[in-house]
Amino acid sequence: VERLRFTGTYSYITTEITKNPGEESLVGRELTNVPKTVATLDVSYTTRMGLGARYMFRDVGEYFTSPDNLFSYEGYTVSNISLFYEFDPLSVNSSRVFFEVKNIFGAEYAEAVFVIDGVNSFGPAPLRNFVVGINYSF
């Protein structure tokens, strides 16, 4: 379909500490804060007149939060949607104005997780929020 853009990515990540002078007990463990999987789906459509819509879905999988791999975070899933107007939809460098709703389903998740005194501590992500903006290209 003309002017329909569909992109998707999936990453499966494995890590292992192979050398760690001064803290040999970490050898063989996984790195902290590196998710095992990340999947993204991005779909957008732009009319000939420049009006468009976009939906983005992202799933971040489980990851360890402590160097000894005793603590982990299950990851999160979030979706964003936006409406926009492109001033020159046929140009590679088209400028646009947009209205975006981030975290449209109001998911409660943490963007940052770290261990303090043997307990996971969470840096919460914003609940549903709204953004109005301009992307200018020249």
C-alpha positions in Angstrom: 0.0 0.0 0.0 1.4 3.3 -1.0 2.5 5.6 1.8 2.1 2.8 4.4 5.3 2.2 6.3 5.7 -0.9 8.4 8.9 -1.6 10.3 9.7 -4.2 13.0 12.7 -5.3 14.9 13.4 -8.2 17.3 16.6 -8.6 19.2 17.7 -11.5 21.3 20.7 -10.6 23.4 23.0 -12.8 25.5 25.9 -11.5 27.5 28.5 -13.0 29.7 31.3 -11.5 31.8 34.5 -13.3 30.7 37.1 -11.4 32.7 36.7 -9.1 35.7 39.9 -8.3 37.6 39.3 -7.9 41.3 35.9 -9.5 41.3 36.3 -12.9 39.8 33.0 -14.1 41.3 31.2 -12.2 38.5 32.9 -14.2 35.7 30.2 -16.2 33.9 27.4 -13.9 35.0 25.3 -11.7 32.7 25.7 -7.9 32.4 23.1 -5.9 34.4 20.4 -3.8 32.7 20.7 -5.5 29.3 17.3 -7.0 28.4 17.3 -10.5 26.9 14.8 -9.4 24.2 13.6 -6.2 22.6 10.8 -6.1 20.1 9.5 -3.1 18.3 6.6 -2.7 15.8 6.1 0.7 14.1 3.3 1.3 11.6 2.5 4.6 10.0 0.3 5.9 7.1 0.4 9.3 5.4 -2.3 10.5 3.0 -1.4 12.4 -0.2 -2.5 15.6 1.6 0.1 15.0 4.4 -2.2 13.9 7.2 -1.0 10.8 8.9 -1.1 8.5 11.9 1.5 6.3 13.6 1.4 3.4 16.1 4.5 2.2 17.9 4.6 -0.9 20.1 7.7 -1.9 22.2 8.3 -4.9 24.4 11.5 -4.9 26.5 12.2 -8.3 28.1 13.6 -9.4 31.4 17.0 -8.4 32.6 19.2 -8.7 35.6 19.5 -5.7 37.9 22.3 -6.9 40.2 25.9 -7.9 39.2 25.5 -11.3 41.0 22.3 -11.9 38.8 20.2 -12.6 42.0 17.8 -9.7 41.2 16.0 -9.1 37.9 13.2 -7.1 36.4 10.5 -8.6 34.2 10.6 -5.9 31.6 7.7 -3.9 30.1 5.4 -3.3 27.2 4.4 0.1 26.0 2.5 1.6 23.1 2.4 5.2 21.6 0.1 6.7 19.0 0.4 9.9 17.1 -1.4 12.1 14.5 0.6 14.4 12.3 0.6 16.7 9.3 3.6 16.7 6.9 4.0 19.9 5.0 5.6 18.1 1.9 4.8 14.4 2.1 6.6 13.6 -1.1 9.9 15.1 0.1 12.6 13.2 2.0 13.1 16.2 4.3 9.5 17.0 5.0 8.7 19.0 8.2 5.8 17.9 10.3 3.6 19.0 13.2 2.3 16.3 15.5 0.3 15.3 18.5 1.4 12.1 20.3 -0.1 10.1 23.1 2.6 8.2 24.8 1.9 5.0 26.9 -1.7 5.0 25.5 -2.8 2.1 27.8 -1.4 3.7 30.9 1.0 0.8 31.7 2.8 1.0 35.0 6.5 0.2 34.4 10.0 1.3 35.3 12.4 2.8 32.8 15.3 2.3 35.3 15.7 -0.5 37.8 18.7 -0.8 40.2 19.5 -2.6 43.4 20.0 -0.7 46.7 20.6 -2.7 49.9 19.5 -6.0 48.3 16.2 -4.6 47.0 15.1 -3.6 43.5 14.5 0.1 43.3 12.4 1.5 40.5 12.6 4.7 38.5 9.0 4.8 37.2 8.1 5.8 33.7 5.4 8.4 33.1 1.8 7.1 32.8 -0.2 8.2 29.8 1.1 11.6 28.6 0.7 13.9 25.7 3.3 15.6 23.4 2.7 18.4 20.8 5.7 19.2 18.6 7.3 20.2 15.3 9.9 18.3 13.4 11.7 20.7 11.0 14.0 19.4 8.3 15.9 21.5 5.7 
